[in-house]
Amino acid sequence: MADMLFLPGEGAGTRYRDIADPTGLITWMEPGPAQTPAGGIPYACLGVIGDISPAPYIYTVELEIAEADLPAIFEWYEGEHLPMLCAVPGTRGGARYRRLDGGPFNLLACYRFEAPNIPETPHWIAARTTAWTDRVRPLFRSSRRFIRKLEA
């Protein structure tokens, strides 16, 4: 069983809609069900800080990292990145996940927000522009980010 399951579209979990693309609906299941439904993406939790219950907004960051570079990325996330971002005002908490099915974007970070503009605040920008971040960012093969609003 996965610690978390990400399901594009409707499902029996917490639903979030992509702010930039209103057709982008996902279902977030934590913990994941015993069986992964078709189209579901299973994840193992790697670390949590703060409150990771459903929030008005989530900010997800998907990364593709080479296996050999994972220790450096894990050290950075645990030692600096996740704690700093979770301390930004308006951030309830965050969690890191590793994809279990071998698909693309092998890492996922999810931050729970009170408002959608948190990544634009000076506190967030300062927390993600550190010397350590500059050293590990070249290890990102690819990345994508989404801000999603909780469906009522």
C-alpha positions in Angstrom: 0.0 0.0 0.0 1.2 3.5 -0.9 1.5 6.2 1.7 -0.1 8.6 -0.8 -1.9 8.1 -4.1 -2.2 10.8 -6.7 -5.1 10.2 -9.1 -5.7 12.4 -12.1 -9.5 13.2 -12.2 -12.2 12.3 -9.8 -11.8 9.7 -7.1 -12.8 9.0 -3.5 -10.4 11.4 -1.8 -9.6 15.0 -1.4 -10.0 16.8 -4.8 -7.9 19.8 -5.9 -8.3 21.8 -9.2 -5.3 23.3 -11.0 -5.6 27.1 -10.8 -3.9 27.7 -14.1 -5.9 24.9 -15.9 -9.4 24.4 -14.5 -9.7 21.1 -16.4 -6.8 19.8 -14.3 -8.6 18.0 -11.5 -6.7 15.6 -9.2 -7.7 13.4 -6.3 -5.3 13.1 -3.4 -5.5 10.1 -1.2 -3.4 9.9 2.0 -3.0 7.1 2.9 -3.3 5.4 -0.5 -5.7 2.5 -1.0 -4.5 -1.1 -0.9 -4.9 -1.4 -4.7 -3.7 1.3 -7.0 -6.6 2.2 -9.4 -5.9 2.6 -13.1 -4.1 5.9 -13.7 -3.2 6.3 -10.1 0.4 7.2 -9.1 1.6 5.6 -5.8 4.1 7.4 -3.6 6.0 6.6 -0.4 6.4 9.4 2.1 9.9 10.5 2.8 9.4 13.3 5.3 6.8 15.6 6.8 6.9 19.0 8.5 3.8 20.6 10.0 0.2 20.0 9.2 -0.4 18.0 6.0 -4.2 17.7 6.4 -6.3 19.0 3.5 -5.6 22.8 3.0 -7.3 25.4 0.9 -4.4 25.2 -1.5 -1.6 22.9 -2.3 1.6 23.6 -4.2 3.1 20.5 -5.8 6.6 20.3 -7.2 7.5 17.2 -9.3 11.1 16.5 -10.0 13.0 14.0 -12.1 16.3 13.2 -10.4 18.9 10.6 -11.4 19.2 7.8 -9.0 22.9 8.7 -8.3 21.9 12.2 -7.3 19.1 11.3 -4.9 21.3 11.3 -1.7 22.3 14.9 -2.4 18.7 15.9 -3.1 17.5 14.1 0.1 20.2 15.8 2.2 19.2 19.3 0.8 15.5 18.7 1.3 15.9 17.4 4.9 18.6 19.8 5.9 17.4 23.1 4.5 14.7 23.2 1.8 11.6 21.6 3.4 12.2 23.2 6.8 12.7 26.7 5.3 9.7 26.6 3.0 7.4 25.1 5.7 8.4 28.1 8.0 7.1 30.7 5.5 4.0 32.5 6.8 0.8 31.0 5.2 2.4 27.6 4.8 0.7 24.9 7.0 3.2 22.2 6.3 4.8 20.1 3.6 5.8 16.6 2.7 8.2 14.8 0.4 7.3 11.7 -1.6 9.1 9.2 -3.8 7.2 7.7 -6.7 6.8 3.9 -6.4 5.9 2.8 -9.9 9.1 3.9 -11.7 7.3 6.5 -13.8 8.7 10.0 -14.7 9.0 12.7 -12.0 10.3 10.3 -9.4 10.0 12.9 -6.5 7.1 15.0 -5.4 6.9 17.7 -2.8 3.6 19.1 -1.6 3.1 22.2 0.5 -0.2 23.1 2.1 -1.1 26.8 1.9 -3.7 29.2 3.2 -3.5 31.3 0.0 -2.4 30.7 -3.6 0.2 33.5 -3.7 2.6 32.1 -1.1 5.3 31.2 -3.7 5.3 34.9 -4.8 6.0 36.2 -1.3 9.4 37.6 -0.3 9.7 35.0 2.4 9.2 32.1 0.0 11.5 33.6 -2.6 14.2 34.0 0.0 13.8 30.4 1.3 14.2 29.0 -2.2 17.2 31.1 -3.3 20.0 29.9 -1.1 23.5 28.9 -1.9 22.7 25.2 -1.3 19.7 25.4 -3.6 21.9 26.9 -6.3 24.3 23.9 -5.9 21.6 21.2 -6.2 19.3 22.8 -8.8 21.5 21.6 -11.7 20.7 18.0 -10.6 17.1 18.5 -11.6 16.6 16.7 -14.9 13.2 18.3 -15.2 10.5 19.7 -13.0 7.0 21.0 -13.0 4.9 23.0 -10.5 1.2 23.4 -9.9 -0.9 25.4 -7.5 -4.2 23.7 -6.8 -7.4 24.8 -5.0 -9.4 22.5 -2.8 -12.7 21.6 -4.4 -15.7 22.3 -2.2 
